Amino acid sequence: MKQRPQLIDPKRIVVKIGTSSLIYPDGQLNLKTMDELAFVLSAIRKRGRQVILVSSGAIGVGLNQLQLKQRPADIASQQAIAAIGQNELMAIFNQRFASYGQQIGQVLLTHDVMDYPVSKQNVLNTFEKLVAMNTIPVVNENDTVAIDELDHRTTFGDNDQLSALVATSLQADLLIILSDIDCLYSADPRTNTQAVPVPLVTSVTDELFSDAGGSGTRFGTGGMVTKLKAAEKMINAGGQMVLANGEDPKIIFDILAGQSIGTLFTSGAHMKGLKRHG
């Protein structure tokens, strides 16, 4: 596969996987993807890199568990479904990671926890201890208590934003967002046949935001706009981000090997230190 400027060797990586990669369109769990993700992240961890997983899917998994075809409109029902789904999600992850000899630890966050300095520092201390113990933290928004109606901010709105906040707060070198799309395109490929892949972005511009489309499936809340916001946050913090298709998590190995997969978001300053290949 064609090479592009390599990533600066990332020591600490945050991987975010979206609901659409974990759940089939009919609502069934994609156990193959969950198993492969556990295998890949466990292997990366054993090679000496620090890994944090941000996983969506609590409500989607809950809908599947309860055999519901539609997400209910009221907040209390959504929170109850998220509680059921999060429990099942972690049970599966724990089983799959354990089969590869990898310990994981659950971290549920709300925005206000990250807004207040004391609580934020406590959370960051927990993350640091977990990675020091060779554990992979598995992060999700605490949907059972996070609602928009409270006076203080509790929701992140989507896990793209959550993953970028976790990555920048922990000074991660690289954020990998695995989604149901291959990369960033010059336009929405679903509606524009002239859309072409954009392999490299060094600045997230207003034009990029205006070209971004909406969300993908009924199970997920994110879209290209949220991914661009995450990329902007990473670039501003001096990190890098790759957006790629999460259908086969083994793609992470190729990304870390420097292959031109998905879209790499990196600052111009990083470009000076990157080597171009063939």
C-alpha positions in Angstrom: 0.0 0.0 0.0 1.2 3.5 -0.7 3.2 5.2 2.0 2.7 8.7 3.3 4.6 10.7 6.0 4.8 8.4 9.0 3.4 9.1 12.4 5.7 10.4 15.0 6.3 7.2 17.0 3.3 7.2 19.4 4.0 6.0 22.9 0.4 6.7 24.2 -2.5 6.0 21.9 -6.2 6.6 22.4 -8.5 4.4 20.2 -12.1 5.4 19.8 -14.5 2.9 18.1 -18.0 4.0 17.1 -21.3 2.3 17.7 -21.7 1.5 14.0 -18.5 -0.6 14.1 -19.7 -2.6 17.2 -23.3 -3.1 16.1 -24.7 -4.4 12.8 -27.5 -2.3 11.1 -30.0 -4.9 12.4 -29.0 -4.2 16.0 -27.0 -7.4 16.5 -23.6 -7.2 18.2 -20.6 -7.4 16.0 -18.7 -9.9 18.2 -16.0 -10.5 15.5 -15.0 -6.8 15.6 -15.0 -6.8 19.4 -12.8 -9.8 19.5 -10.4 -8.5 16.9 -10.3 -5.1 18.7 -9.3 -6.9 21.9 -6.6 -8.9 20.1 -5.1 -5.8 18.4 -5.1 -3.5 21.5 -3.7 -6.3 23.7 -0.9 -6.9 21.2 -0.1 -3.2 21.0 -0.1 -3.0 24.8 2.3 -5.9 25.1 4.7 -4.2 22.6 5.2 -1.5 25.1 2.7 1.2 24.0 0.1 2.7 26.4 -3.4 2.2 25.1 -6.8 3.8 26.1 -10.0 2.6 24.5 -13.0 4.9 24.2 -16.0 2.8 23.3 -19.5 3.9 22.2 -22.4 1.5 22.1 -24.1 1.4 25.5 -27.5 2.4 24.3 -27.1 0.4 21.1 -26.2 -2.7 23.0 -29.0 -2.1 25.5 -31.5 -1.8 22.6 -30.3 -5.2 21.3 -30.5 -6.8 24.8 -34.1 -5.6 25.2 -35.0 -6.4 21.6 -36.1 -2.8 20.9 -36.3 -1.6 17.4 -36.3 2.1 18.2 -34.6 4.3 20.8 -37.2 5.7 23.2 -37.7 9.5 23.3 -37.7 10.0 27.1 -34.4 10.5 28.8 -35.1 8.1 31.7 -35.7 5.2 29.4 -32.5 6.0 27.4 -30.5 6.0 30.7 -32.0 2.7 31.8 -31.2 1.2 28.4 -27.7 2.5 28.7 -27.2 1.0 32.1 -28.2 -2.4 30.7 -26.1 -2.0 27.6 -23.0 -0.8 29.4 -23.0 -3.8 31.6 -23.3 -6.2 28.7 -20.7 -4.2 26.7 -18.1 -4.5 29.5 -18.9 -8.1 30.1 -18.0 -8.9 26.5 -14.9 -6.8 26.4 -13.7 -8.3 29.7 -14.2 -11.8 28.3 -12.4 -11.0 25.0 -9.5 -9.1 26.5 -9.0 -11.8 29.2 -8.7 -14.4 26.4 -5.6 -12.5 25.3 -4.2 -12.1 28.8 -5.0 -8.4 29.0 -6.5 -6.6 32.0 -9.0 -3.8 31.4 -10.6 -1.2 33.7 -13.8 0.7 33.2 -13.8 4.5 33.4 -17.2 6.3 33.0 -17.1 10.0 32.6 -19.4 13.1 32.6 -18.3 16.5 31.3 -18.6 18.2 34.6 -16.0 15.8 36.1 -13.6 16.9 33.4 -14.6 20.6 33.9 -13.7 20.9 37.6 -9.9 20.9 38.3 -10.0 18.7 41.4 -12.2 15.9 40.0 -10.4 16.1 36.6 -7.0 15.6 38.4 -8.4 12.6 40.3 -9.6 11.0 37.0 -6.2 11.7 35.3 -4.5 10.1 38.3 -6.7 7.0 37.9 -5.8 6.8 34.2 -2.1 7.1 34.9 -2.2 4.3 37.5 -4.2 2.1 35.2 -1.7 2.4 32.4 1.2 2.0 34.8 -0.4 -1.3 35.8 -0.3 -2.3 32.1 -4.1 -2.1 32.1 -6.2 -0.8 29.2 -8.8 1.7 30.4 -12.1 1.3 28.6 -13.9 4.7 28.6 -17.5 5.7 27.9 -19.8 8.5 28.8 -21.8 7.8 32.0 -25.1 7.9 30.2 -27.1 6.9 33.3 -26.5 10.4 34.9 -25.5 12.6 32.0 -28.3 14.8 30.7 -28.6 18.1 28.9 -31.2 19.5 31.2 -28.9 20.0 34.3 -27.6 23.4 35.1 -24.0 22.3 34.8 -22.5 20.6 31.8 -22.7 16.8 32.0 -22.8 15.5 28.5 -20.0 15.4 25.9 -22.6 15.1 23.1 -20.7 12.3 21.4 -17.8 10.1 22.0 -15.7 11.7 19.3 -15.5 14.7 21.5 -15.0 12.5 24.6 -12.1 10.7 23.0 -10.4 14.0 22.0 -10.8 15.3 25.5 -9.3 12.2 27.0 -6.5 12.1 24.5 -5.5 15.8 25.0 -5.9 15.6 28.8 -3.6 12.6 29.0 -1.2 14.1 26.4 -1.6 11.2 24.1 0.5 11.3 21.0 -2.2 9.8 18.7 -5.9 9.4 18.6 -7.3 6.8 16.2 -11.0 7.1 15.4 -12.5 4.0 13.9 -15.8 4.6 12.2 -18.0 3.3 9.4 -16.3 5.4 6.8 -12.9 4.9 5.2 -11.6 8.5 5.6 -12.4 12.1 5.2 -13.7 12.9 1.7 -13.6 16.2 -0.2 -17.5 16.0 -0.1 -20.1 13.6 1.2 -19.6 10.5 -1.0 -23.1 9.4 -0.4 -24.5 12.4 -2.3 -21.5 13.5 -4.4 -20.0 11.1 -6.9 -17.1 13.5 -7.4 -16.0 13.1 -3.8 -12.4 12.0 -3.4 -10.4 10.8 -0.4 -8.4 13.3 1.6 -5.3 11.4 2.9 -3.7 14.3 4.9 -5.0 17.3 6.7 -2.8 19.9 8.4 -5.5 22.4 9.3 -9.2 22.0 10.1 -10.8 24.8 8.2 -14.3 26.3 8.1 -14.5 24.9 4.5 -14.0 21.4 5.9 -16.7 21.8 8.4 -19.1 23.2 5.8 -18.5 20.1 3.6 -19.1 17.7 6.5 -22.2 15.5 6.4 -24.6 14.2 9.1 -24.6 11.2 11.4 -24.7 7.6 10.0 -27.0 5.2 11.8 -29.9 5.2 14.3 -27.5 3.7 16.9 -24.8 6.4 16.8 -24.9 10.1 17.4 -21.6 11.2 15.7 -21.0 12.4 12.2 -18.1 14.0 10.3 -18.5 17.3 12.0 -17.8 15.7 15.4 -14.7 14.0 14.0 -13.4 17.2 12.6 -13.8 18.9 16.0 -11.9 16.0 17.6 -9.1 16.4 14.9 -9.0 20.2 15.5 -8.6 19.6 19.2 -5.7 17.1 18.7 -3.9 19.3 16.3 -4.2 22.3 18.6 -2.8 20.2 21.4 0.2 19.1 19.3 -1.0 15.6 18.8 -2.1 13.6 15.7 -5.3 11.8 14.7 -6.2 9.2 12.1 -9.7 8.6 10.9 -10.2 5.1 9.4 -12.7 2.4 8.9 -13.3 0.2 12.0 -14.7 -2.8 10.1 -11.4 -4.7 10.7 -9.6 -3.4 13.8 -6.3 -5.0 12.5 -6.1 -1.9 10.4 -4.5 -0.3 13.5 -1.4 -2.4 12.9 -1.1 -0.9 9.4 -1.7 2.6 10.7 1.1 2.3 13.2 3.3 0.8 10.5 3.0 4.0 8.6 0.7 2.9 5.8 -1.5 5.4 4.1 -4.8 4.4 5.6 -7.7 6.7 6.2 -7.0 10.4 6.9 -4.1 11.6 9.0 -4.7 14.9 10.8 -1.4 16.5 11.8 0.0 20.0 12.3 2.4 21.7 9.9 5.0 21.6 12.7 4.9 17.8 12.8 5.2 17.7 9.0 8.7 19.2 9.2 9.8 16.2 11.2 8.1 13.5 9.1 9.8 11.5 6.4 8.1 11.0 3.1 8.2 7.5 1.7 8.2 6.4 -2.0 
